[in-house]
Amino acid sequence: MDAVLSTLSQYRLIPILVMQRVEDVYPVGEALLEGGLPVAEITFRSEVAAAAIAEWVQHFPDMLVGAGTVLTVQQAEAAHRAGAQFIVSPGFSATVAEYCRRAAVRYFPGVATATEIQMALEKNLDIVKFFPSEASGGIKTIRALSNPFPQVRFIPTGGITADNVADYLSLSQVLACGGSWMVRESLIQEGRFDLIRERVQQAVEAAKAVDQ
């Protein structure tokens, strides 16, 4: 098991961040660490995504940092050059999958159907982002898809909250859950790093309770 899977298997949470200012990297990273979660996914939903990843890697070299909302090979290349250890897409991209294979970086494509899972498996990808999870049937759909695809592990994202994350994590088919409820963009912009730390700590405690 590589470092990415080892960390995700241990903490089972991926906080999804939209960073609008590089200078917010340090206080957000500190809040995550103080909350007990050395994992972050920085999305390409802002112009400073690659710069934020590079800054994150410099300040927090021991944290697991990935890139999310990666739609193109160019974004995947920028993320990888910045130091991202994994790449996440909202859907499946054969070209991004091929780039990640050549670059030896973990790729978690987004899927919502059996057809998309088969496309991922054809690229030897058996860990997928299930997105948008709640809108696509949530736990019931994951269980249904696991019948024909027992080898697949899911990272549900989209509609995951403090109220349902434990239910998702209780599924054996779920590797980890991704979500922005811990690190809302508005909280970052308002400097509510104390509340981010609190939400992260609560999520970590919920994940630990499931695994006990």
C-alpha positions in Angstrom: 0.0 0.0 0.0 1.4 3.4 -1.0 1.5 6.5 1.2 -1.6 8.0 -0.3 -3.8 4.9 0.4 -2.2 4.4 3.8 -3.0 7.9 4.9 -6.6 7.8 3.5 -7.2 4.4 5.1 -6.0 5.7 8.4 -7.9 9.0 8.5 -10.8 8.3 6.1 -11.5 12.0 5.5 -10.6 14.4 2.7 -11.4 18.0 3.4 -12.1 19.7 0.1 -10.8 23.3 -0.1 -11.3 26.2 -2.5 -8.4 28.5 -1.9 -8.8 32.0 -3.2 -5.7 33.4 -1.5 -2.3 31.8 -1.2 -1.8 33.6 2.1 -4.6 31.5 3.7 -2.7 28.3 3.2 -0.8 28.4 6.5 -3.7 29.2 8.8 -5.9 26.6 7.1 -3.2 24.0 7.2 -2.6 24.7 10.9 -6.4 24.4 11.6 -6.4 21.0 9.9 -3.4 19.7 11.8 -4.7 21.0 15.1 -8.0 19.2 14.4 -6.1 16.0 13.8 -6.3 15.7 10.0 -3.1 15.8 7.9 -5.0 15.6 4.6 -6.2 18.3 2.1 -7.6 18.4 -1.4 -7.1 21.8 -3.0 -9.5 22.2 -5.9 -8.9 23.9 -9.3 -11.9 26.1 -8.7 -9.7 29.1 -8.3 -6.8 30.7 -10.2 -4.4 30.2 -7.4 -4.9 26.4 -7.0 -1.5 25.3 -8.2 0.3 28.1 -6.3 -1.7 27.1 -3.1 -0.6 23.5 -3.5 3.0 24.5 -3.9 2.8 26.7 -0.9 1.1 23.9 1.1 3.8 21.4 0.2 6.5 23.8 1.3 4.9 24.7 4.7 3.4 21.2 5.5 5.7 18.6 3.8 4.4 15.8 6.0 0.7 16.3 5.0 -1.0 14.5 2.2 -2.0 17.0 -0.3 -4.0 16.4 -3.5 -5.6 18.4 -6.3 -9.4 18.3 -7.0 -11.7 19.4 -9.7 -9.0 18.5 -12.3 -10.6 18.6 -15.7 -7.7 18.6 -18.1 -4.2 17.2 -18.6 -2.9 20.7 -18.3 -4.4 21.1 -14.8 -3.1 17.6 -13.8 0.4 18.6 -15.0 0.3 21.9 -13.0 -0.9 20.1 -9.9 1.7 17.4 -10.2 4.5 20.0 -10.7 3.2 21.8 -7.6 3.6 18.7 -5.6 0.1 17.2 -5.5 0.2 13.5 -4.4 -3.1 12.6 -5.8 -5.5 13.9 -8.5 -9.3 14.0 -8.3 -11.8 14.7 -11.1 -15.6 15.2 -10.9 -16.0 12.8 -13.8 -13.9 10.2 -15.6 -11.2 11.5 -18.0 -9.2 9.0 -20.1 -6.6 11.5 -20.9 -6.1 12.6 -17.3 -6.0 8.9 -16.3 -3.3 8.2 -18.9 -1.3 11.2 -17.7 -1.5 10.1 -14.1 -0.4 6.6 -15.1 2.7 7.9 -16.8 3.4 10.4 -14.0 2.9 7.6 -11.3 0.4 9.8 -9.4 -2.8 8.5 -7.9 -5.9 9.3 -9.8 -9.4 9.1 -8.4 -11.9 9.7 -11.2 -15.5 10.7 -10.5 -18.2 8.1 -11.3 -21.9 7.9 -10.7 -22.9 4.9 -12.9 -21.9 1.3 -13.7 -20.7 2.4 -17.1 -18.3 5.0 -15.6 -17.0 2.4 -13.2 -16.2 0.0 -16.0 -14.4 2.8 -17.8 -12.3 3.3 -14.7 -11.6 -0.4 -14.3 -10.4 -0.5 -17.9 -7.7 1.9 -16.9 -6.9 -0.2 -13.8 -8.5 2.3 -11.5 -10.4 0.5 -8.7 -10.7 3.4 -6.3 -13.2 6.0 -7.5 -14.8 9.2 -6.3 -18.6 8.7 -6.1 -20.0 12.0 -7.1 -22.4 13.7 -6.6 -23.1 11.1 -3.8 -26.3 12.2 -2.2 -27.9 13.3 -5.5 -26.9 10.0 -7.1 -28.6 7.9 -4.4 -26.0 7.9 -1.7 -25.5 4.8 0.4 -28.2 2.8 -1.4 -26.5 3.3 -4.8 -23.0 2.5 -3.4 -24.4 -0.8 -2.1 -26.1 -1.6 -5.4 -23.0 -0.8 -7.4 -20.8 -2.9 -5.1 -22.7 -6.1 -6.1 -21.3 -6.2 -9.6 -18.1 -4.4 -8.7 -16.9 -5.9 -5.4 -13.3 -4.9 -6.1 -14.1 -1.2 -6.2 -13.6 1.2 -3.3 -15.5 4.5 -3.2 -14.7 8.0 -2.0 -18.2 9.5 -1.7 -18.3 13.3 -2.2 -21.2 15.7 -2.7 -23.7 16.1 0.0 -21.5 14.6 2.7 -22.1 16.4 6.1 -21.4 16.0 9.7 -24.8 14.3 10.0 -24.2 11.5 7.5 -20.5 11.0 7.3 -20.5 8.2 9.9 -23.1 6.4 7.9 -21.0 6.5 4.8 -17.8 5.5 6.6 -19.6 2.5 8.1 -19.7 0.9 4.6 -16.9 -1.5 3.9 -16.9 -0.3 0.3 -16.0 3.2 1.3 -12.3 4.1 1.6 -12.8 7.7 2.7 -15.3 10.6 2.4 -14.6 13.9 0.8 -16.4 17.0 1.7 -16.3 20.8 2.1 -18.5 21.0 5.2 -15.3 21.2 7.4 -13.7 23.9 5.5 -16.3 26.0 3.8 -14.9 28.7 1.4 -16.8 31.3 3.4 -15.1 30.2 6.6 -11.7 30.6 5.0 -12.5 34.0 3.6 -13.9 35.2 7.0 -10.8 33.9 8.8 -12.9 31.5 10.9 -10.0 29.1 11.4 -11.1 28.3 14.9 -14.4 26.9 13.5 -12.6 25.0 10.8 -10.4 23.4 13.5 -13.5 22.5 15.5 -15.4 21.0 12.6 -12.3 19.0 11.6 -11.9 17.7 15.1 -15.5 16.6 15.2 -15.2 14.8 11.9 -12.0 13.0 13.0 -13.7 11.8 16.2 -16.7 10.6 14.1 -14.4 8.6 11.8 -12.5 7.1 14.7 -15.8 6.1 16.4 -16.8 4.2 13.2 -13.6 2.3 13.0 -13.5 1.2 16.7 
